[in-house]
Each structure stands twice: as C-alpha cells, then as structure tokens.
Amino acid sequence: MISGAPRHAQRSAWRHPYATLALATALAAVMCLAAPARARAAERSDPPLELAQAGDSTHGTEPRELQPRYEPLPPEPEPAYDASYIFGLTRGVTTSTMVVPVKVLLLPLSIPLDIALLPFAAIGGFF
C-alpha cells in the first residue's frame, strides 16, 4: 500500500494557492513602487505646455459677431381655451401629496362641487 503519495499530493496542493498569492502580492508591490518613478520620468521628458487664454487671438480666425448655428423655432401660439378650471378641485386632490386616506375622504366632496361649478369653469376657460 502506498500511503506517502496522497499526503505529498495534498501538501503540494495546499502550498500552491499560497505561492500564487505571494507572487501576486509581490507583483502588485513592484508595480506600485514603479508607477511614481514612471510618472516623474514622463514629467521630465515632456516640454511645458502653453495654455491658450480666453480672448487670445494669436491663432485662428479674425473675431466676428456670434451667430447661431440654426434658426430658433418660433414660439407656439397660446391656445384660445384653457381647460385647467374644469374639475380643478378633483384634479388638485388627486395630484396632491396628502396621504391616501385623506384623499379618499375628500374625493366624495370635491366631485359634486366640481359638477355643480362646471358651467362656471367652462366659461372661465375663455379668460
């Protein structure tokens, strides 16, 4: 019976993940230490940049009056009739931020009032 082979296989299987972890940690440390050195070398090799100031006319075309790229659309004409007064109380209750039980209590009161005031609301839409 060969009893030494399975133990040896188990030991090497346990060592392998730790070796990979150690290698990954060492590689990350080397990369972190090398990054600032590469950045300093890049700073030394690049020539200084000249930044253009607003209004700097040394480059480009001559100054001219600003013009839009497209013609703006004309405003839409306002409608002749405004229907916001019709069932205004009911619409106000349903779109409010009140809690739902209060809305349920107010809706039976607002609907009959809106029906009673409907002729005045219909006429008020013209003004």
TORPA-4810 file (N, C-alpha, C, O; in nm, 3 decimals):
<nodes>
NODE_1_0.084_-0.117_0.000_0.000_0.000_0.000_0.089_0.124_0.000_0.183_0.133_0.078_M
NODE_2_0.058_0.217_-0.087_0.139_0.339_-0.097_0.065_0.449_-0.024_-0.035_0.502_-0.072_I
NODE_3_0.114_0.480_0.092_0.045_0.580_0.172_0.111_0.718_0.162_0.048_0.817_0.198_S
NODE_4_0.234_0.727_0.115_0.305_0.855_0.109_0.262_0.942_-0.007_0.273_1.064_0.002_G
NODE_5_0.213_0.885_-0.115_0.179_0.962_-0.235_0.061_1.056_-0.213_0.069_1.172_-0.252_A
NODE_6_-0.046_1.012_-0.153_-0.158_1.105_-0.134_-0.124_1.220_-0.042_-0.170_1.332_-0.064_P
NODE_7_-0.043_1.197_0.063_-0.007_1.306_0.152_0.079_1.409_0.079_0.061_1.529_0.096_R
NODE_8_0.170_1.361_-0.001_0.255_1.452_-0.077_0.169_1.537_-0.172_0.194_1.656_-0.187_H
NODE_9_0.071_1.475_-0.236_-0.017_1.547_-0.328_-0.100_1.650_-0.250_-0.124_1.761_-0.300_A
NODE_10_-0.144_1.615_-0.130_-0.221_1.710_-0.051_-0.135_1.828_-0.008_-0.182_1.941_-0.013_Q
NODE_11_-0.011_1.804_0.033_0.076_1.913_0.076_0.105_2.009_-0.038_0.101_2.130_-0.019_R
NODE_12_0.135_1.957_-0.156_0.165_2.047_-0.269_0.041_2.122_-0.313_0.052_2.235_-0.360_S
NODE_13_-0.076_2.062_-0.299_-0.199_2.133_-0.335_-0.225_2.248_-0.240_-0.278_2.351_-0.281_A
NODE_14_-0.188_2.233_-0.112_-0.206_2.342_-0.017_-0.103_2.451_-0.035_-0.134_2.568_-0.010_W
NODE_15_0.015_2.420_-0.077_0.120_2.520_-0.095_0.096_2.603_-0.220_0.131_2.721_-0.223_R
NODE_16_0.040_2.546_-0.321_0.022_2.614_-0.450_-0.060_2.744_-0.440_-0.016_2.845_-0.495_H
NODE_17_-0.177_2.748_-0.372_-0.252_2.875_-0.363_-0.175_2.983_-0.288_-0.184_3.100_-0.324_P
NODE_18_-0.100_2.945_-0.185_-0.024_3.045_-0.111_0.090_3.100_-0.196_0.122_3.219_-0.187_Y
NODE_19_0.150_3.017_-0.278_0.258_3.063_-0.366_0.201_3.160_-0.469_0.265_3.261_-0.499_A
NODE_20_0.085_3.133_-0.522_0.023_3.223_-0.620_-0.013_3.355_-0.554_0.005_3.462_-0.614_T
NODE_21_-0.063_3.349_-0.433_-0.098_3.471_-0.361_0.026_3.555_-0.332_0.024_3.677_-0.346_L
NODE_22_0.134_3.489_-0.291_0.258_3.561_-0.263_0.314_3.624_-0.390_0.363_3.737_-0.386_A
NODE_23_0.307_3.554_-0.501_0.356_3.607_-0.628_0.272_3.727_-0.671_0.328_3.827_-0.717_L
NODE_24_0.141_3.720_-0.658_0.054_3.832_-0.695_0.079_3.953_-0.606_0.078_4.066_-0.655_A
NODE_25_0.102_3.931_-0.477_0.131_4.042_-0.385_0.264_4.108_-0.419_0.274_4.231_-0.417_T
NODE_26_0.364_4.028_-0.450_0.495_4.084_-0.487_0.486_4.163_-0.617_0.547_4.269_-0.629_A
NODE_27_0.412_4.112_-0.713_0.395_4.183_-0.841_0.322_4.315_-0.821_0.358_4.415_-0.883_L
NODE_28_0.221_4.317_-0.738_0.147_4.441_-0.711_0.236_4.543_-0.641_0.228_4.662_-0.670_A
NODE_29_0.320_4.497_-0.549_0.409_4.590_-0.479_0.511_4.651_-0.573_0.541_4.770_-0.564_A
NODE_30_0.565_4.571_-0.664_0.662_4.623_-0.761_0.596_4.725_-0.853_0.656_4.828_-0.884_V
NODE_31_0.474_4.698_-0.897_0.404_4.792_-0.985_0.372_4.922_-0.914_0.381_5.029_-0.973_M
NODE_32_0.335_4.914_-0.786_0.304_5.036_-0.710_0.428_5.121_-0.688_0.421_5.243_-0.688_C
NODE_33_0.541_5.056_-0.669_0.665_5.130_-0.648_0.718_5.188_-0.779_0.784_5.292_-0.777_L
NODE_34_0.691_5.124_-0.891_0.742_5.170_-1.019_0.657_5.281_-1.080_0.706_5.358_-1.162_A
NODE_35_0.531_5.292_-1.042_0.441_5.391_-1.102_0.487_5.534_-1.075_0.490_5.612_-1.170_A
NODE_36_0.524_5.576_-0.953_0.570_5.714_-0.932_0.698_5.744_-1.008_0.717_5.857_-1.055_P
NODE_37_0.789_5.646_-1.021_0.913_5.669_-1.095_0.883_5.693_-1.242_0.946_5.779_-1.304_A
NODE_38_0.787_5.618_-1.300_0.750_5.640_-1.440_0.684_5.776_-1.457_0.706_5.842_-1.559_R
NODE_39_0.605_5.820_-1.362_0.538_5.949_-1.372_0.641_6.063_-1.366_0.629_6.160_-1.440_A
NODE_40_0.740_6.050_-1.278_0.844_6.154_-1.270_0.924_6.159_-1.399_0.960_6.267_-1.445_R
NODE_41_0.954_6.044_-1.459_1.030_6.040_-1.584_0.949_6.103_-1.697_1.006_6.170_-1.783_A
NODE_42_0.817_6.083_-1.698_0.732_6.142_-1.801_0.724_6.293_-1.784_0.717_6.366_-1.883_A
NODE_43_0.724_6.341_-1.661_0.720_6.486_-1.637_0.847_6.553_-1.687_0.842_6.663_-1.743_E
NODE_44_0.959_6.488_-1.668_1.086_6.547_-1.711_1.101_6.548_-1.862_1.164_6.638_-1.916_R
NODE_45_1.044_6.450_-1.932_1.066_6.439_-2.075_0.970_6.526_-2.156_1.003_6.563_-2.269_S
NODE_46_0.852_6.558_-2.105_0.755_6.638_-2.180_0.790_6.786_-2.172_0.823_6.836_-2.064_D
NODE_47_0.783_6.858_-2.285_0.806_7.002_-2.279_0.686_7.071_-2.214_0.576_7.016_-2.216_P
NODE_48_0.705_7.187_-2.156_0.592_7.256_-2.092_0.489_7.298_-2.196_0.524_7.339_-2.306_P
NODE_49_0.364_7.287_-2.160_0.254_7.322_-2.250_0.221_7.470_-2.236_0.225_7.526_-2.127_L
NODE_50_0.188_7.533_-2.349_0.141_7.671_-2.346_-0.011_7.667_-2.354_-0.068_7.614_-2.449_E
NODE_51_-0.075_7.722_-2.254_-0.220_7.722_-2.248_-0.274_7.848_-2.312_-0.224_7.958_-2.287_L
NODE_52_-0.376_7.833_-2.395_-0.438_7.949_-2.459_-0.533_8.014_-2.361_-0.609_7.946_-2.291_A
NODE_53_-0.530_8.145_-2.355_-0.618_8.221_-2.268_-0.744_8.258_-2.345_-0.743_8.262_-2.468_Q
NODE_54_-0.851_8.285_-2.274_-0.974_8.330_-2.339_-0.948_8.467_-2.401_-0.896_8.557_-2.335_A
NODE_55_-0.983_8.482_-2.526_-0.961_8.609_-2.595_-0.825_8.615_-2.661_-0.789_8.720_-2.716_G
NODE_56_-0.749_8.509_-2.658_-0.618_8.506_-2.722_-0.639_8.493_-2.872_-0.689_8.390_-2.919_D
NODE_57_-0.604_8.593_-2.948_-0.630_8.595_-3.091_-0.503_8.571_-3.172_-0.498_8.608_-3.289_S
NODE_58_-0.402_8.511_-3.113_-0.280_8.485_-3.188_-0.299_8.371_-3.286_-0.226_8.363_-3.385_T
NODE_59_-0.395_8.283_-3.263_-0.421_8.171_-3.352_-0.568_8.174_-3.392_-0.652_8.221_-3.316_H
NODE_60_-0.600_8.123_-3.511_-0.739_8.111_-3.552_-0.780_8.222_-3.646_-0.696_8.287_-3.708_G
NODE_61_-0.910_8.244_-3.655_-0.965_8.343_-3.747_-0.984_8.477_-3.677_-0.963_8.490_-3.557_T
NODE_62_-1.023_8.575_-3.756_-1.048_8.708_-3.701_-1.176_8.706_-3.619_-1.267_8.629_-3.648_E
NODE_63_-1.184_8.791_-3.517_-1.307_8.793_-3.437_-1.424_8.846_-3.520_-1.407_8.935_-3.603_P
NODE_64_-1.540_8.790_-3.495_-1.661_8.833_-3.566_-1.780_8.820_-3.472_-1.768_8.765_-3.363_R
NODE_65_-1.892_8.869_-3.514_-2.014_8.865_-3.433_-2.063_8.720_-3.423_-2.060_8.646_-3.522_E
NODE_66_-2.108_8.682_-3.305_-2.158_8.546_-3.284_-2.290_8.526_-3.358_-2.377_8.613_-3.354_L
NODE_67_-2.303_8.413_-3.424_-2.425_8.379_-3.496_-2.467_8.239_-3.456_-2.382_8.151_-3.438_Q
NODE_68_-2.598_8.216_-3.441_-2.643_8.081_-3.405_-2.621_7.984_-3.520_-2.620_8.025_-3.636_P
NODE_69_-2.603_7.858_-3.489_-2.584_7.757_-3.592_-2.714_7.725_-3.665_-2.711_7.681_-3.780_R
NODE_70_-2.826_7.747_-3.601_-2.955_7.721_-3.663_-3.052_7.830_-3.620_-3.031_7.897_-3.519_Y
NODE_71_-3.154_7.846_-3.695_-3.257_7.946_-3.662_-3.348_7.888_-3.555_-3.395_7.775_-3.569_E
NODE_72_-3.374_7.963_-3.449_-3.463_7.910_-3.344_-3.607_7.900_-3.395_-3.651_7.977_-3.480_P
NODE_73_-3.679_7.803_-3.340_-3.819_7.784_-3.376_-3.903_7.896_-3.316_-3.878_7.939_-3.204_L
NODE_74_-4.001_7.943_-3.390_-4.089_8.046_-3.333_-4.172_7.986_-3.220_-4.204_7.867_-3.224_P
NODE_75_-4.207_8.066_-3.120_-4.287_8.013_-3.009_-4.425_7.971_-3.056_-4.483_8.032_-3.146_P
NODE_76_-4.476_7.866_-2.995_-4.609_7.817_-3.031_-4.714_7.915_-2.981_-4.701_7.969_-2.871_E
NODE_77_-4.817_7.939_-3.059_-4.922_8.030_-3.012_-4.998_7.968_-2.895_-5.018_7.847_-2.889_P
NODE_78_-5.038_8.054_-2.803_-5.111_8.005_-2.687_-5.251_7.962_-2.730_-5.313_8.027_-2.815_E
NODE_79_-5.302_7.853_-2.670_-5.436_7.808_-2.709_-5.542_7.909_-2.665_-5.523_7.984_-2.569_P
NODE_80_-5.653_7.909_-2.737_-5.760_8.004_-2.707_-5.841_7.962_-2.584_-5.906_8.045_-2.520_A
NODE_81_-5.837_7.833_-2.550_-5.918_7.785_-2.439_-5.829_7.712_-2.339_-5.744_7.632_-2.378_Y
NODE_82_-5.848_7.740_-2.209_-5.772_7.677_-2.102_-5.866_7.587_-2.022_-5.958_7.636_-1.957_D
NODE_83_-5.842_7.456_-2.027_-5.930_7.361_-1.961_-5.884_7.327_-1.819_-5.931_7.228_-1.762_A
NODE_84_-5.796_7.405_-1.761_-5.746_7.371_-1.628_-5.849_7.396_-1.518_-5.835_7.342_-1.408_S
NODE_85_-5.953_7.476_-1.544_-6.055_7.501_-1.442_-6.157_7.388_-1.432_-6.220_7.371_-1.327_Y
NODE_86_-6.173_7.311_-1.537_-6.273_7.204_-1.536_-6.223_7.092_-1.445_-6.113_7.040_-1.464_I
NODE_87_-6.304_7.056_-1.347_-6.273_6.957_-1.244_-6.139_6.990_-1.176_-6.056_6.902_-1.153_F
NODE_88_-6.120_7.116_-1.145_-5.997_7.162_-1.081_-5.982_7.112_-0.938_-5.871_7.079_-0.895_G
NODE_89_-6.092_7.107_-0.862_-6.084_7.058_-0.724_-6.045_6.911_-0.720_-5.960_6.871_-0.641_L
NODE_90_-6.107_6.831_-0.806_-6.077_6.687_-0.809_-5.933_6.664_-0.854_-5.863_6.581_-0.796_T
NODE_91_-5.888_6.737_-0.956_-5.750_6.724_-1.002_-5.651_6.766_-0.893_-5.546_6.704_-0.878_R
NODE_92_-5.685_6.870_-0.818_-5.597_6.914_-0.710_-5.587_6.813_-0.598_-5.479_6.794_-0.542_G
NODE_93_-5.699_6.747_-0.566_-5.696_6.645_-0.460_-5.615_6.523_-0.506_-5.535_6.470_-0.429_V
NODE_94_-5.634_6.479_-0.628_-5.567_6.357_-0.674_-5.417_6.377_-0.695_-5.339_6.283_-0.677_T
NODE_95_-5.374_6.497_-0.732_-5.231_6.520_-0.754_-5.160_6.576_-0.631_-5.040_6.604_-0.638_T
NODE_96_-5.229_6.591_-0.521_-5.165_6.646_-0.401_-5.079_6.540_-0.333_-5.082_6.423_-0.369_S
NODE_97_-5.001_6.584_-0.235_-4.913_6.493_-0.161_-4.974_6.446_-0.030_-4.903_6.402_0.060_T
NODE_98_-5.103_6.457_-0.018_-5.170_6.410_0.103_-5.165_6.259_0.111_-5.143_6.190_0.011_M
NODE_99_-5.185_6.207_0.232_-5.191_6.062_0.248_-5.320_6.011_0.185_-5.419_6.084_0.175_V
NODE_100_-5.319_5.886_0.142_-5.430_5.829_0.065_-5.562_5.829_0.142_-5.664_5.858_0.081_V
NODE_101_-5.567_5.799_0.272_-5.697_5.802_0.340_-5.762_5.940_0.338_-5.885_5.950_0.331_P
NODE_102_-5.682_6.046_0.345_-5.740_6.181_0.339_-5.793_6.209_0.199_-5.896_6.274_0.184_V
NODE_103_-5.723_6.163_0.096_-5.771_6.180_-0.040_-5.904_6.109_-0.060_-5.995_6.162_-0.125_K
NODE_104_-5.915_5.989_-0.004_-6.040_5.913_-0.016_-6.155_5.987_0.050_-6.268_5.983_0.000_V
NODE_105_-6.130_6.054_0.160_-6.235_6.131_0.227_-6.272_6.258_0.152_-6.387_6.300_0.155_L
NODE_106_-6.175_6.320_0.083_-6.202_6.446_0.014_-6.261_6.430_-0.125_-6.331_6.519_-0.173_L
NODE_107_-6.235_6.318_-0.192_-6.287_6.299_-0.328_-6.440_6.301_-0.334_-6.493_6.363_-0.426_L
NODE_108_-6.514_6.236_-0.242_-6.661_6.245_-0.250_-6.713_6.388_-0.230_-6.825_6.419_-0.272_P
NODE_109_-6.635_6.474_-0.167_-6.677_6.614_-0.152_-6.641_6.698_-0.274_-6.716_6.788_-0.312_L
NODE_110_-6.526_6.669_-0.335_-6.480_6.754_-0.446_-6.553_6.724_-0.577_-6.574_6.815_-0.657_S
NODE_111_-6.590_6.599_-0.602_-6.656_6.566_-0.728_-6.793_6.635_-0.741_-6.818_6.694_-0.846_I
NODE_112_-6.881_6.630_-0.641_-7.008_6.703_-0.656_-6.989_6.855_-0.669_-7.062_6.920_-0.743_P
NODE_113_-6.892_6.910_-0.598_-6.866_7.054_-0.611_-6.818_7.088_-0.752_-6.858_7.190_-0.808_L
NODE_114_-6.733_7.003_-0.810_-6.687_7.028_-0.947_-6.802_7.018_-1.046_-6.808_7.096_-1.141_D
NODE_115_-6.892_6.923_-1.025_-7.008_6.911_-1.116_-7.098_7.033_-1.103_-7.149_7.083_-1.203_I
NODE_116_-7.118_7.082_-0.980_-7.203_7.200_-0.960_-7.140_7.325_-1.020_-7.211_7.412_-1.070_A
NODE_117_-7.008_7.336_-1.015_-6.940_7.454_-1.067_-6.893_7.437_-1.212_-6.820_7.522_-1.263_L
NODE_118_-6.934_7.329_-1.278_-6.890_7.302_-1.414_-6.925_7.412_-1.514_-6.841_7.445_-1.598_L
NODE_119_-7.044_7.470_-1.511_-7.074_7.578_-1.609_-6.981_7.699_-1.591_-6.938_7.759_-1.689_P
NODE_120_-6.953_7.734_-1.467_-6.865_7.849_-1.443_-6.721_7.818_-1.485_-6.650_7.904_-1.537_F
NODE_121_-6.677_7.693_-1.462_-6.542_7.654_-1.503_-6.531_7.652_-1.655_-6.427_7.689_-1.710_A
NODE_122_-6.637_7.608_-1.723_-6.633_7.604_-1.870_-6.625_7.744_-1.928_-6.553_7.766_-2.026_A
NODE_123_-6.697_7.838_-1.869_-6.690_7.977_-1.916_-6.556_8.038_-1.877_-6.501_8.117_-1.954_I
NODE_124_-6.502_8.003_-1.761_-6.375_8.059_-1.715_-6.257_8.017_-1.802_-6.152_8.082_-1.797_G
NODE_125_-6.269_7.911_-1.881_-6.161_7.868_-1.968_-6.133_7.967_-2.080_-6.024_7.965_-2.137_G
NODE_126_-6.227_8.054_-2.113_-6.207_8.151_-2.221_-6.127_8.272_-2.173_-6.076_8.349_-2.254_F
NODE_127_-6.116_8.290_-2.041_-6.048_8.409_-1.989_-5.913_8.380_-1.934_-5.844_8.471_-1.887_F
</nodes>
